[in-house]
Each structure stands twice: as structure tokens, then as C-alpha cells.
């Protein structure tokens, strides 16, 4: 995993061409607490090269894609957040 520091609401861009395989954005709590383990929001993309990229800790309700959507590199997928076990965005 690679965590990138940025402000909440920063647009999250897809790193390559692929297909959205999962979108989860029902959680709204964040912080370093055991109750938040596994309670993050995410967009998951299967890249055309075969790798899967998971964008985690996104803000609820900000996903601009749905499961099955084809996406291109640079497409805005969602907005960054601090949802789930996350001390900061």
C-alpha cells in the first residue's frame, strides 16, 4: 500500500485504463480506532495490465463511477477523505 498525503476533497484520478470492479462508499467515520478497521470507502479498478488498484478512505457519496464502468487514465474517480482507520487524508 502507498498512502499519499493530501487534503480532503482532493480529486482522485485513475492511474491507468481499466474497468471498475467495486465501489463502496457507505461509511462515514474515520480515525485511528479499532472500530474503524476495515470500515473504509473505496473504488477498485482492474487495470488493463492485470493489476488491481484500490483507492481507499474516500469521502462517502463522491464516487463518479459505477461497477463495470470502463475508465481511462486521468479519470476522476472520487474525492479523497479520511474514512476508516486513517489518521489523516
N, C-alpha and C positions, 0 to 999 in steps of 0.2 A: 504494500500500500504506500501511496505517496500522498501526504497531506500538504495542501497549498494554503498559505495564509492569505486571506482576502476579507473584505467587508461583506456582511450580509447583503443580499440583494444583488451581488455581482453576477452578471450573466455567465452561465456555464456553457462552454462551447464543446461540441463533439470533436474529438481528436482525429477522427477518420471516417471513411464511408462505412456504412453498415446498416443493421436493422435493430430497432428497439425490441428487446426481449422481455423487459419487465419495467413497470413504473409503480412505485409505492410512495404515497405522499399523505398518509393519514395521521402521522404522528406530529405532535406539536411541542413536546418537552425536550429540553436539552440540558447538558451539564454533566460534570464528572460525578455520576452517582450510579450505583449498581443497578438501580431500577431502569436506567436508560440503555443498558447493554442490549444490543440487538433491536433497539427501537428507533431506528433511523429511517429517513425517507431516502429514496434512491431512484435513479434511472440507470438501467443496464442496457448496454449496446453490444451486440455481436458484430465485430468489425469484419470486413470482407477478407482480411488476412487470417481470420480464425480466432483471434484474441477476443476476450470479453473485457469490457471496461465498465466498471461500476462507479457511478458518480453518487457519493453518499452525503448525508447531512443536509440535503436540500430543503428549502423552505416549502411548507405544505401549500398546495394549490398553484405552484409555479411551473409545473411541467408543461411544456409546449408540444409534447409528443405523446403518442399512444403506442401500446404494444402492436408490433407489426409494421410500424412506420419505417420507411426507408429514410435514412439520414445521410447527409454529406458532411465532410469535414468543415468545421466552422459554424454549423447549425446551432442556434441557441436551443439548449435542451431544457433549461430550468434556471433557477436562481440559487446562489449559494446560501447556506444557512448554518445553524449550529444545533441542529436537531439530532437527538440521540446522544450517545456517550461522546460528547465533544466539548472541550473546554473553551473553544472559540471557533469562529467560522473558518 
